[in-house]
Amino acid sequence: MKRPMHGGNLNWAAKIAGCPPSMLLDFSASINPLGPPKSAINAIEKGLRGLEHYPDPNYPELRLTLGNWHDLPPEWILPGNGAAELLTWGGRELAALDAVYVLSPGFRDYKRALDAFGAKIISCPLDVAKRSQNSLLEKDLKLDAPITSNCGLLLNNPHNPTGQLFSRREILPYLEQFALVVIDEAFMDFLRPDAQESLIEDVKNYPNLVVLRSMTKFYTLPGLRIGYAVAHPQRLKRWEKWRDPWSVNSLAAVAAVAVVADTEFQEKTWQWLESARSKFYQDLLTIPGLSPIPSAANFFLVATDIPASQLQTQLLKQSQILIRDCLSFPELGENYFRIAIRYPEENQKLINQLTINL
């Protein structure tokens, strides 16, 4: 079976581990272990009655709910079949420009979306070994060519795979320099609102800004595929003409409406993550041969003295634990692996096994 390019491929991992997929402890996919929330499950159960009907292709209730959440009119919101679908349309827009600047290493789907439409990509390398949460974006964007008025910028915040949180203040000047800026904020919900560095509040002032959000990671709904874009209505209307109708299924729509109002689940997640992340990081620091990078998200990128794919195989065969190798990030290769933050007892199990294997 071909080595997966993304985390969470349990069938592939189970063949190596020699066990059913259900027996694996998955650290490879950065998904909230606390969910799905009961509010989503209840909404899905009630929504089953509507399966005999097509969804409203305009998704008025979902757009209104998300718009109210972000203090925006509903026409500034476009729900999608996960953030990945919306990234495709962002890639189409970016590819029409002279060039697109992209941070590297970066989420593999960025290249997919840009390559699909023949974009010229200019990589802006991050010095991963020197990452810290306080690093500024202007130090990270090492532009290899002059920026013209017809270039685009694609970045994510917090950054994947490093977990770096970039300052909104440092990003704002780039909105004046680039013709189009697409910011993937898939992991921003893992920060409390007062700690977020989101640019959603800036979309009204910048017609050239698009912000993408995922609802699958924070609310543990990857199987439903739900995300949304925040941008100028004229741009979103263009995207709607490009895509297939009914991109969001009715169960995903009702679940998304429900979880936005689930403040209890949101608070529970923030409390879990703040405590679990701090301890997990400190424990990783104690293991010789590993160098974890501080993260604002729900995962860590970890430098390793032994090949990451070798360590991945050892953990699967010995402990049925799956970590994410970074072979899909050419800049990282065998020198790094990425792990999600899970329940404290699960994190401790991984710490114990890493200690044995290193």
N, C-alpha and C positions, 0 to 999 in steps of 0.2 A: 504494500500500500504506500502511495506517495506521501512523503513528509509534508505535513500541513504548513500553510503559510500564516495561519492565524492560531490563536490559542483556542482551547475548548474542544479540540477534535478528540473526543473520548474513544471513538471506535478505533482510530489509529493507535492511540496510546494503550488501549486494552489488549491489543494483539501483542504488543511488546511486553506488557506486564503479565500476560497470561491469566487474565481475570475478566469477569464481565465489566462493562463500562460503569455500572452502578457501584462497583467496589472502589473506584478510583477517587482519590482526594485531589481535586482539581485546583491548582494554583495558577494555571496557565491563562485563564480567562478572567479579566478584571471586572467581575460582577459582584454586586452586593450580596453577601451570604445571608442577609436577614430576610430576604423576600422570596417570592413576591408578597406584597402586603395583602392582608385580608380584604382591604378595600377593593383591590384589583380583582381578586378571586370572586368576591360577591358581585361586582359589576359584570364580570364575564358570565357568571351563572345566570344573572337576570337577562343579559344580552343574548343568550342562546335562543330566546324566543324570536329574535329579529333576524336569524340566519336565513330565513326564507325570502328576505327582501334585500335588494341592493342597498349599500350605504348611500347616503346623500353625498354626491361627489364634491360638494362644497364644504362638507364637515362643519356646519355652522356652530354647533354646540362646542366642539373641540376647539375651534378657532377662537370663539368668544371666551372660553375658559382660559386658554393660554394667553390670550390678549389681556384679559383682566389680571392675570398673574404677573404679567410684565408691564402693566399699565400702558397698553398699546391697543389701538383699534384692531378688530379681528382680521382685517384685510392685510395687516402687516405680518401675519403668521401664515405659514403653509405647512401643514402636517405632511409627513412622508413615510414611506415604507422603510423605517429606520433612517438614521442620519446618512447611511450609505447611499440611499437613492438620491437624496438631496445633494450629496457631494458630487454625484454624477452630473447634475445640472449646473452646479457651480464649476465643475471641470469644463463643461462645454462653454460657459461664458469666459472663463479664464483662458481657454485655448484660442479664443478669437483675438487675443492680445499678442503683442510682439514677443513677450516672454513672461514666464511665471517664476517667481522666486519662492523656493520651498526650503524650509529648514531640514537639515539631515543630521542624524537619522530621523526618519519620520514614518508615520503610519503608511503601510504599504498601499492602502487603497487610494492614497493621493496620486501615486504614480499611475494606478489603474485608470482613475477618472481622467487624468490629464492625457495619458497616452491614447485613450480611446478616441480623443478628438484632435490628436496630433499637436499637442502643445509643445512649445520649446521650454524646457525646464532648466532653470539655473539653481543649482544647489548652494545653500548657505550653511556650511558645516558648523555644528556646535562642538565646542571642546568638552566632550562628555566627561572626561576624567576630572574636570575642574568645576562640575556643576555644584551649585548651592541654591537654596531657595531664594536668596537675596540677589542673585545675578540679574543684571538688567538686560532687556531685550537688545538694546543698542550695542551691547558688547557681543551678542550672539549672532546677529545678522552680518556676516562677513560677505558683503556683496562683491562678486567677482567682475561685475560690469556696471557701467553707469546706469542709473535708473532713468528711463525715459517716461514720458507722460502716458505711454500706452503699454505699461507693464502691470502685471498683477502680483499679488502676494497671497500665498496660502499658508496658514500656520494653525497650530492648535494650542489651546491654553485651558487647563494645564497641558504641558507638552507630553506627548506619547512618543517614545517610551521612557523618558527620563523622569517624568513627574514634576518637572520645573513649572512653577507658576510665574508667568510674566506680568508685569505691572501694566494696568490699563493706561497709566500716565505715559509709559514708555512706548506703548503701541500707537497711541493717538496720532503722533506726528506722521506715521506711515500712511495714514488715511489721506494726508495732503500730498503724498508723493506718488501713490499708486493709483492707477485708473480703477482698479477693483481689488478689494481686500476681502477674502473669505476666511473667517475664523471659526474653527471647529472647537466648540466648548463642550465636548461630549462628557468630560469628567468634572465640569465646573460645579454641578449640583452636590458633589461630595464635600464642598466647602460651605460653611455657614454663610448666609446671605451677606453678613457684614464683613466677611473675609474674601468674598469673591472679587475677581478682577474682570468681570464681564463687560462687554461692550454693547450689550443689548440696548442700554439706555441711549446709545449714540446713533442708532440707526436712523432716527428722524432727522438728524443733522447731517448725515453722510449717505447720500444716495448710492455711493460706491461701496457700501459696507454690507456684507452678508454674515450673519451669525448662525451657525448650525448647532442644534442641541439634540442629544440622544436621551430617550427616556427608558432605554432598555437596561443600562448598566446600573444606575442608581436604584431603580425600582425592580430589578431582577426580572425583566421581561424580554430577554433576547429572542425567544421563540415567537413572540408576537410581532416584532419589527415595528417600532414606532419611534419617530423623531420629528423634528420640525425645524423650519428655517425662519429667521426673522430678518426682514429686509423691506425695501421700498415696494409698495403694492404693484407698481408697474413691472418690476422685475419678476415678482412672484407670479403675476398673470402670464408672463412669457413662459415661465417654467411649467405652468399648468397646461399650456398648449403643447408642450414638448412631450409630456409624459402620458402614460396610459391612464384612463379613468379609473376611479376606485382604487387608488394606490394603497390606501389604508383600509384594512378590513374592519368590519363593524365591531368586533370584539376588542381589537386594539384601541379603537376610538373611545369606547365606553370605559375601558380600563384606564386610559390616559386621563380622562375627565375625572375619574374617581381619585387617582393617586395625587393629583395636583392639590387636592383639598386634604390629603392625609398628613396633617402636621405631626401627628403622633409618630408615624413611621419615619418621617423626615428627622425629627428630633432624636429618635432612637438610633438612627443610622449615624448621625453626627457624633453622638456620645460614644457609640461603639468604636467608630473609626479613630477618633482622637486618642482614645486610650490604647486601642490595639496597635495603631501605627507607631506610636512612640515606643512601646515595649518591643515590638517586632524589630524595629530599626536598631535599638540598643542591643538586642540579642544577636542580630546579624553582625554587628560590629565586633562581637567577641570571638567570631569564628575565624581562625587563621586561613588565609587564602581567599577571603571574600572582602569586597569593598562596596557596601551598599551606598546608593546615592540618595540624599534627602529628597522627600517627595511631598507634594501637596495633594496628591491624589490617593487612590486606594490600591496602589501597587508600588513596587520598588524595582528599579533597575540595579542589578548587582554585578560588579566585575568579579571574575573568577580566575584563579590561577590554573585550573584544569579546564579542558575543553567543555563548553556548556552542553553539547550534545552527549558527551560521555557521561557527565553528571546526570543529565536527564534520563538516560537509559538505566543507569545504576539505581536511581530513585524509583523508577517504574518497576524494575525487576525485584528490588529488595523490599519496597514499602508501598507499592501501588500509589505513589505520589507523582503527579504530573506538574512540571514546571515548564515555562515557556522559553525555548531557546530563542536566540536572536539572529538566526541565520537568514531570516527574511529582511533584516536590516544589514545591508552589505557593510556599512561602516562599523558595525559591532561584531558580527560574525560569532566566532567561538569564544570570544573574550567576555561575553556578558550573558546573563539570563534575566528574565523578568518574572516576578511572582506577585500574585494578588494578595491582598491582606484579607484574612478570613477570621473565624472565631479564634479567641486566644488559645484554646486547647489544640486546635488544628495548626495554628502557627507554631506552637511549641513542638508538635510532632515533626514538622518540617525542620525546625532548628535542630532537634535531636538527630535527625537523619543526615542533615548537612554536616553536622559535627563528626559523625561517624565516617562519612564519605570523603572528607577533606583533610 
